[in-house]
């Protein structure tokens, strides 16, 4: 997030020049090409990292639950085979 703040401050350095031009195309270009690209890219990357960690945690929990169910099923099957062989 610090990167997004740093890039926002960096982008704001060129804002007075864009506004002083009075040209709508220059102002829109500053917003689209300078501010949005510099600020939104780090924010998107942070969001992807957070999402990735959440997904990994959920996958690990699911794996643990499936493995516990598998162990329980194996135990039940061993017990059934033991009873069936008597």
N, C-alpha and C positions, 0 to 999 in steps of 0.2 A: 504494500500500500504506500510505503514511503516513496517508491519509484513514481507512482501516479501523482503524488503531491509534488515531487521534484519536477516532473515533466509538465505539470500544470503551471508551475511558477516559470519554468523555462518558456513555455508557450506564451505566457502573458507578457513576456518581454517584447514580443513582436506585435502585440495587440495595438498599442498606440500608433504604430506605423500603418497598420491596416486601416484603423479608423481615420487617421489623418488623410489617407488617400481619398476618402469620400466615394470611392468606387465600390459599388455593391458587389461586383464580382470578386474584388480583392478581399472584402470582408467575409463573404461566403466561403471563399477559398481558404482563408485563415481558419475559419471555424471547422471546415471539413478536413482540410489537409493538415493543419497544424494541431489545433486543440484536440479534436476528436481522436485522431490517430495516436497522438502522444499520450493522452490520458486514458483512453478506453482500452488500449492494448494491455497495459499492466493490470487493469481491473479485471479484464476478461481472463487473463492468465491466473490471477489469484482465484477467481471463481472456479476455473477448471481444476486447480489444485485442491480446493476444498471439496469439490464434487468427487474427485478421484479418491480422496481419503475416505469420504463417507461410503463410497461404493466398495472400497477395499475392506473397510470395517464390516459392512453388511455381508459381503461375500465370506469373510472369515467366520462370522457368526453362523451363517447358513451352513458352511462346511462343518463346523463343530457340531451343529445339531444333526446333520446327516450322518456324521461319523458316530455320534452317540446312538442314533437309531439303528445304525448298522451293527454296532457292537451288541445292542440289546437283541436284535433279530438273530444274530449268530448264537447268542447265549440261549435263546428260546429254542432254536433249531437243535443245538447240542442236547438240551434237556429232552426234547421230543424224540431224538434218535436214541438216547439212553433209555427212555421208557419203552420205546418200540422194540428194542433188542432184548428186553426182559421176558 
